[in-house]
C-alpha cells in the first residue's frame, strides 16, 4: 500500500521548502519511505562551485581564520582561493599524486587545510583528512593503519613541531612529501611556497577529467571497535547531497541569500566537511573557522568569535548548545544579537536533550518574542552525510525529518524496532581496498546497512518525520526479556540529571536493571557544592549535595518513564576520569562511544552490580 502526504505543520516558509513523502508498505513488513520531490541535476564536481563563485563573486570572502580571540581575522576571497587552489594543484600533479597516492591532512581546520584539500580534488586526487586525535596517541596504532592503507603521496601538518612524534612513528610506512604550514619547516615543504607555484596547463586538463565517479575524499570511520575504515566519497555523493540540501533549505536559492557560518566542527568528519564546509562553498557563502570548541578552556574562544562574527545559521553539537545557553543567560548583548541575527539553529549528531531545546526556545521568546527554529538531520560518513533532513519546525527535540530528494529509506522490522537502510546517489560505493567489508555493508537491493533504528513521530502521519531510535547493535535485553533502547534512555537520563550530567553511558546488559555511568559536568557540580576551584574532581563528585542531586534526577526519570524497568536506571556511578580520546571513548566532536566506554571501564560496570559497593548512587523509592 502506498500513501502520499505533505507536511501540514507550520514551518518558516521563507526558510524551508515544504517536504512531501511517499510511504510504501510491503507485504514482507518492510517500509519504503522517499521524497516525492525529484532531485534536480547536481554539479559535476566540487571544483565547479569554486570556479563559479570566483567568477560571480570574486571579492566575496570565502574563508576566514584568526590565531586567537584577540587577533584580527585573516580572510581569503573566492578569487584568491581559486588562484591558490590552481597553483597547489599544479604542484600536486607534478608530484604524481593519485587515488593510489592521495593527499593526507593530519591537522585541524584552517585556511591552508581547506585550500590544499580543494587543490587535490581540483586535480582529481582524493584528500583524506585524519583527526588530529590520532596524532597525539600513545602508540599511534590507528594512525599507522590509516597511513599503510592509503600510502599517501603527500602529508600536510599545520606545524611540524606538534606532529613530530606522529611523523616519526609513521615515517617507515610511506614515501610521502611532508608539507607544513610553517614558513620554515626544515626538511618539509612550505604550503605557502606550493600555493605560489606557477599554474600549468596540466591543471585545466586534469580538472576537465574530474567527473561524478571521481573519488573526492577518503573519510575514516571512528574505528572504536577495530581498525578504522576508509569510506570512499565520490564527487557525486558530495554534490548530490548539497543539491538536495538546496532543495530543502529554500532560502539558499534566494537572490538575497547571505550565508555566514562560524563553525568548529572538524573536517575529518563528514558533518563538518561535507555538510557545513560544502554548504558554504556550494552557495557562495562565508565560513569563519572557529578555533574554539565546546570543551573547558576552549569555549571562551568560540564565544569571542561569536561576538566578532555573528552567523546567519548556527551549528553545534548538544554539548555546545549546553555551554552556549549558559553564556547567553549571562550576556544580554550577545543574547540580543544571537536571536536577532541567526535565522535558525541546527543541532548535529546526537539528539539534543529536551531541556536544552526548551531553554533555547525560552531564551529566544524572551529576547525577540518568537521561538528560534531548531532543526536537525541524520546520516553518516557513508551517506555524505545527509539521508534525512528536518526542514520544518518539529514539536520537540530529536526529529530527524524525512528523506531528502533522491534518497530512499527502507525500514525493516527488527524485534520491536525498525532498522533503517539507505539508498541514493549520496551513498558511498564502499570502503577503500576492503571488498569484503563493502559487500557486507549492503543488502540485496543495494540499500546501505547503516545500523540505526528509527521510529515515526506519528505512525498515522509519517509526513511528520522520523525519530532516531538508537543503534541496533547498542540496544540490549534485561533478564526479563525487555529491550532497552540505549539512545532513548541516554537522552532522557541526561535531561533528568541536568545540569549535573554532561553525558551518560547506559549499562545493564543481561541484568535485572538499567545502570548509568555518568560523566559529570564538573563546573555545575562544583557550583552546587560551593567547593573552591582547587577541589579535584573526586572531591566534587563525592560531595553529598552532588550525590543527592543525582539521586533526585534518577527518581525524576523513574517517575517520568512510568517506572518500567527498561526506561530508567536504578543506579548511577559518577566517573572522575574524563572520557579518553586515546581510549576511543570520545571523538574530537565530543561524542561518547558507548561500547568503548563499557569495554574500557569494565571495573566501573562491575561496581554498579556489586551490592556491597558504596560507589554507586541509588534511585530512591
DAKA-V263343 format. One record per residue. OMEGA is omega in degrees with one decimal (none if undefined). Layout:
OMEGA / OMEGA
//
This chain:
-179.4 / 175.7 / 179.6 / -178.5 / 174.7 / 179.2 / -178.6 / 179.2 / 176.6 / 172.6 / -177.4 / -174.1 / -178.2 / -178.2 / -168.2 / 171.0 / 177.3 / -178.2 / 175.2 / -176.2 / 172.6 / -177.7 / -179.6 / -179.9 / -175.1 / -178.8 / -179.1 / 178.6 / 178.3 / -176.9 / 175.9 / 179.8 / 178.5 / 178.6 / 174.0 / 179.3 / -178.7 / 174.3 / 178.7 / -178.8 / -179.8 / 178.0 / 178.3 / -176.4 / -179.8 / -179.2 / 177.9 / 177.3 / -178.6 / 178.0 / -178.1 / -175.8 / 174.4 / 175.2 / -173.5 / -177.5 / -173.1 / -176.3 / 177.9 / 177.3 / 177.9 / -176.0 / 175.7 / 176.3 / 172.7 / -171.8 / 178.8 / -173.6 / -178.9 / -175.8 / 174.2 / 177.6 / 170.6 / -173.0 / 177.2 / 178.4 / 179.2 / 179.9 / 177.5 / 179.2 / -179.3 / 179.2 / -179.2 / 177.6 / 178.9 / 178.7 / 179.8 / 176.8 / 176.5 / 178.6 / -179.5 / 179.3 / 180.0 / 179.5 / 178.0 / 178.1 / -177.6 / 175.9 / 178.7 / 177.4 / -171.9 / 172.9 / 175.5 / 179.3 / -176.3 / -169.0 / 176.2 / 177.4 / 175.0 / 177.3 / 179.5 / 176.7 / -178.1 / -176.4 / -179.9 / 178.4 / 178.3 / 178.6 / 178.4 / -179.4 / 177.3 / -178.8 / -179.9 / -178.8 / 178.8 / 172.3 / 179.8 / 176.0 / -178.4 / -177.9 / 177.3 / 179.4 / -179.8 / 179.7 / 175.3 / 179.3 / 176.9 / -175.4 / 177.8 / -175.6 / -178.6 / 177.0 / 179.4 / -179.5 / 179.0 / -179.5 / 178.4 / -179.8 / -172.9 / -174.9 / -171.8 / 174.5 / 176.9 / 178.6 / -179.2 / 170.4 / -177.8 / 178.4 / -174.8 / -173.2 / -179.1 / -179.7 / -174.4 / -177.5 / 179.3 / -179.9 / 178.3 / -177.7 / -176.5 / -175.2 / -179.4 / -170.9 / -176.0 / 175.1 / -174.9 / 170.9 / 177.5 / 179.9 / -176.7 / 173.8 / 176.1 / 173.7 / 175.8 / -176.6 / 179.5 / -178.9 / 179.9 / 178.5 / 178.8 / 177.7 / 179.2 / 177.9 / 177.4 / -179.2 / 177.4 / 179.2 / 176.7 / 179.6 / 178.9 / 178.7 / -177.7 / -178.6 / 179.8 / 179.7 / 179.7 / -178.7 / -179.8 / -179.0 / 179.3 / -179.0 / -177.3 / -178.4 / 178.1 / 177.7 / -180.0 / -174.1 / 160.2 / 176.0 / -175.6 / 169.0 / -172.1 / 179.5 / -175.1 / -178.8 / 179.5 / 179.5 / 179.1 / 178.8 / 177.9 / -179.3 / 177.1 / 174.6 / 178.7 / 175.7 / 179.4 / 179.4 / -174.5 / -175.9 / 178.4 / 177.2 / 179.4 / 175.3 / 177.0 / 178.1 / 179.7 / 179.2 / 178.3 / 175.3 / -171.0 / -176.1 / -179.4 / -177.6 / -179.4 / -175.8 / -177.0 / 179.3 / 176.1 / -177.4 / 177.1 / -179.6 / 169.0 / -167.5 / 177.0 / -173.3 / -170.0 / 179.3 / 171.6 / 177.3 / -172.6 / -175.0 / 178.7 / -174.8 / -171.6 / 177.1 / -170.5 / 179.7 / -178.3 / 175.2 / 179.2 / -176.4 / -178.2 / -172.3 / 174.9 / -179.0 / 180.0 / 177.9 / 171.5 / -176.7 / -178.9 / 179.3 / 176.6 / 174.6 / -177.6 / 178.5 / 179.7 / 179.4 / -177.8 / -176.8 / 175.8 / 176.8 / 178.0 / 179.5 / 177.5 / 177.9 / 179.3 / 177.0 / -179.3 / -176.4 / 179.2 / -178.5 / 173.4 / 173.3 / -176.1 / 179.0 / 170.0 / 174.9 / -176.9 / 180.0 / 178.0 / 177.5 / 177.9 / -178.2 / 178.2 / -178.5 / 179.0 / -179.8 / -179.6 / 178.7 / -175.8 / -172.7 / -176.2 / -177.8 / 178.5 / -179.7 / 179.4 / 179.4 / -176.4 / -177.1 / 177.6 / -173.0 / -179.4 / -179.3 / 177.5 / -179.8 / -177.4 / 176.1 / -172.5 / 169.5 / -175.6 / -178.8 / 179.1 / 176.8 / -172.6 / -179.8 / 177.6 / 174.5 / -178.9 / -179.7 / 178.1 / 178.9 / -178.1 / 179.6 / -179.6 / -179.8 / -179.8 / -174.3 / -174.3 / 174.8 / 177.5 / 178.9 / 175.1 / 177.0 / 178.9 / -176.1 / 179.5 / 179.0 / -179.1 / 178.0 / -177.0 / 175.5 / -177.1 / 180.0 / 166.2 / -20.4 / -168.7 / 166.1 / 173.4 / 178.8 / 178.1 / -178.3 / 172.2 / -178.4 / 179.6 / -179.1 / -179.2 / -178.1 / 172.7 / 179.5 / -179.3 / 172.4 / -174.6 / 179.8 / 176.9 / 177.2 / 177.8 / -175.3 / 177.9 / 171.0 / 170.8 / 179.7 / -174.0 / 178.5 / 178.5 / -171.5 / 178.1 / -179.3 / 173.2 / 175.3 / -176.5 / 177.1 / -170.1 / 174.4 / 178.7 / -179.3 / 179.1 / -175.1 / -178.3 / 171.1 / 177.6 / -177.9 / -175.2 / 176.9 / -179.9 / -176.4 / -179.4 / 177.8 / 178.2 / -178.6 / -179.2 / -172.7 / -176.1 / 175.8 / -174.2 / 179.8 / 179.0 / 176.5 / 178.7 / -178.5 / -171.4 / 176.0 / 179.8 / 172.8 / 177.8 / 174.2 / 179.7 / 173.7 / 176.2 / -177.3 / -179.7 / 179.4 / -175.4 / 179.4 / 179.3 / 171.1 / -177.7 / 172.8 / 173.1 / -174.7 / 173.9 / 173.5 / -177.7 / -176.7 / -178.3 / -177.7 / -177.8 / 179.0 / 168.3 / 179.0 / 179.5 / -176.4 / -179.6 / 178.3 / 174.3 / 176.3 / -171.9 / -177.5 / -178.9 / -177.9 / -179.9 / -177.3 / 178.1 / 179.4 / 178.2 / 179.6 / -177.1 / -177.2 / 178.9 / 1.6 / -171.8 / -178.9 / 173.8 / 175.7 / -175.8 / 170.1 / -174.5 / 176.9 / -177.9 / -178.6 / 176.6 / 180.0 / -179.3 / -173.8 / 173.7 / 176.4 / 177.1 / 160.5 / -171.9 / 168.7 / -172.3 / 168.3 / -171.5 / -179.3 / 179.6 / 178.3 / 179.8 / 179.8 / 179.2 / -175.8 / -174.5 / 178.8 / 179.6 / 179.3 / -178.6 / -180.0 / -178.1 / -173.3 / -178.6 / 179.2 / -178.1 / -174.6 / 176.6 / -177.9 / -177.8 / -178.4 / 178.2 / 179.7 / 177.6 / 178.6 / 177.6 / 178.4 / 178.0 / 177.9 / 176.7 / 178.2 / 178.4 / 179.5 / 179.4 / -179.7 / -178.4 / -175.5 / -179.9 / 174.6 / 178.8 / -173.8 / -176.9 / -172.0 / 178.2 / 179.7 / 177.5 / 178.4 / 176.2 / 177.3 / 179.0 / -176.2 / 179.5 / -179.4 / 178.0 / 176.3 / -174.1 / 173.3 / -178.1 / 179.9 / 178.4 / -176.0 / -175.7 / 176.6 / 178.8 / 169.3 / 177.8 / 179.5 / 177.9 / 175.1 / -174.0 / -174.7 / -178.8 / 179.3 / -179.1 / 179.8 / -175.1 / -175.0 / -179.5 / 179.9 / 178.7 / 177.7 / 179.2 / 179.2 / 178.9 / -178.6 / -177.1 / -176.8 / -178.7 / -178.1 / 177.5 / -174.9 / -172.3 / 178.2 / -176.7 / 176.2 / -179.1 / 173.7 / none
//
